[in-house]
Amino acid sequence: MSRPPSQRGISVLPVVQALKRNPDAWNFLPPSLWRYLDDPIEVLEWYPERDYWVLLEALIRTLNPDTVGGDVFRYFARFSVQLDIGGRRPKGAGGAPSPATGVHSAFAVVTDLPSFFHRAELLWAEYHDTGHVEVVGSRPQRNAVVLRLLDFVIHIEGFVHLQGYYLEEYARLIGLELYATVIRSTTRGAPYCEWECALARTPATEAYVASLPVVKGG
């Protein structure tokens, strides 16, 4: 039997764990999702995307932005990259110490820019069973690489920005300077989400950008 579009438990678990730390979490969820507060979350299992969106919105309503450094979505991205790839728990995250390596620690081994962006494409499938990320080209005037998320609709604007923040944090983890900007978003009626990833100008980054087809617009 086919399942609905789903998200891996590794991204559901921290949301549920954070909700559980709030004694009023039950009040922010419909009864049909109370099971997430009772049942264990398996990091490699798949859970419906529609449930994840409700859980995430509930968590956002319970969080005080001041306690996570401002933008909750940037905090989520930093937490995910540092724990899943870097294998360490961000300061202030609470909970037990993380293992020495993250579940996606292999992605921390990056040899060059093509390798980094190829891994950025692959990482989407580590969390989602639908949609795919593609490097579609570059915008040389801004020394930027253009990524698109195809065949997937994001309903929360903050989650679109989270994907860009994730790329920034991932780049920072491996010593790469990158700044991601949302260019198109399905929350605004676009057919896909698109990010422009501007790189610090070096001979290596300019050569990689120049090797890609030029994407017009944006």
N, C-alpha and C positions, 0 to 999 in steps of 0.2 A: 504494500500500500504506500503510495507516495505521501510525503509529508509536505506541509505548507512551507513557504520560505522561512528559513531558520538561521539562527545565530548560535555559534559555538558557546558552550558553557563557560569557557574561560573568560568571556566578556560579560556574561550574565552574572557570574559569581561575585565579582566585586560590587556590583550594583546591589545585589541582594544582601551581601554582608553589611554594606553601608546602611541599607534600610533597616536591617535588624538592630542596628545600634540606636535606632530611634524608637522609643516605647510606643509612639503613636503611629507607627508605620502602617498598621492595619487600616487606619482611617483614610489613608491616601490611596488605597488599592481597592478595586472591586472584589467582592468575595470569591469570584472565580479564580483570582490570582493569589489568594491567601496561602495556597499550597507552597508557593515559592519561599515563604517565610518559615515553613515547617519542614519541607523535604530537603534533603541534601542536593546540592547542585554538582553534577559531574562535569568536570572541565572539558572533556572530550566529547560529550554528548551534544545533541542539537536541540534547541528550544525555539519555539515559534517567534519570528521577528515581531509579530504584532504584540506578543506578551512583553518582549524586551522594550518596545517603545513606551508601553504603559508603565513598566517598572522604572524606566529611566526618567520619565516625566514626574513620577511620584518622588523619586529621589531628589530631583531638582527642587521640588517644592519644600522638601525637608531640610535642604542645605542652606547654611548661611554663607554667602560668598566670601565674607571676611575671614572665615576659618580655613578656606582653601586657597587664599591668595588672590581672590577676585573672580576671574572667569572660571566657572565650574567646569566648562568643557575643556579648557586648557589643562585644568587639573586632572580631568579624566584621561586626557591624552598622555600627560606626563606620567601618571600612575601606570597606565597600560604599557608604555614603552619601557619604563624603568624596571617594571616587574616582569613582564613577559619576555623581553629581549635582554635587558640588562641583568635580570636576576636579582634585583634589589628593590626593597620597598621604600618609596619616597618618604622623606621626613614628614611626620605629622599624620601618616596614613593609619597608624594604629595597627593592632593585630600582632600575630606572632611573626618572628623574623622570617624572611623569605629564604628559599633554598639558594644554594650557591649559584645556580644557573637558572635562567628563565625557561619556560616551556618552548619559546621560540629563540633560544640563545644562538642557534646556528645562523640566524639572520644578522648577528652582530659581526660576523666575519665578512667584510666587504673589501674587495681589492681595488676597485676603481668606480668611476661614476656610472658606467653602464651596468655594473654589478649592483650598485645601490638601487638604481631605478628599476631594474629587473626584480629585485627583492621587494621593492615597494609594490609592484604589480602583484606579486605572489602572495603578499601578506593579506590582501583582502580575502582571499579564499581560505585563509587560516581562521577567519572569524565568521564568514558568511558562506552559505551554500548557493547563493544566487548573486547575479551581477558579476562584473569583472572590471578591473582597473587597467587602463592602457596608457602608455606613453604615446601620444599622438603627434608630437613634434616639438617645436621650440618657437620662441619669440626672441630673436637675437638682440633686438634693441634693448631688451631688459635682461639679457643673459639668462633667460628663463626656459625651463622645461615645462611642457603642458601635459597634464594628466587628466584623463576623463574616467568617470565611473559610468559604465553603460549597463543597460538592462536591470536597473535598480532604482527605485524611487525612495529618497529620503524625505520624511515628513516633518522633521524637526530642524529648523535652520541652524541651531547650535551644533547639531550633529554633523552638518556639512562642514562647519568651521573646525570641528573636532578632527576631521580627517586631515585637514591642513596642519593643524597643531601636531598631530601624530607624526606627520612627515618631518616637521621641524625638529621635534624631539628625537626622532630616529636619527636624523642627520647629525644632530648635536652629540648623540651618544657615540657616533663613530668618528667625530671630529670634523664634520662637514658643516659649512655655514650655508644655511638655506632659509628662505622666507617664503611661506606659502600664502597666496591670496585666492579667495573664492572668486571665480569669474562667472560661473553659471551654477544655478541651483534649482533642483526640482521643486523646492518649496516656493520658488517664484515663477513656476510654470515652464521652466526650461525642460527639454526632453532628456537631459542628463546633467550631472554635476561635473564641473570642470575647475581645476586648480592650476594656477601659474606658480611654479616653483623657481623663484629667482635665486641665483647662485652668486656668491662672491666672485668677482672677476679675477681669474688666474688663467694662465695659458691652458691648463688642463680643462677647466670648466668651459672656457670659450671654444676650445676645440670640440668638446663633446656637444655643446649646443649647436655649433656649426655643422655637425655631422647629421643632425636631425632635419626632417622637412620643416619648412617654415609654416606656422599656423597663422592664418590671417584673422583679423578681428581681435576681440578681447580688450 
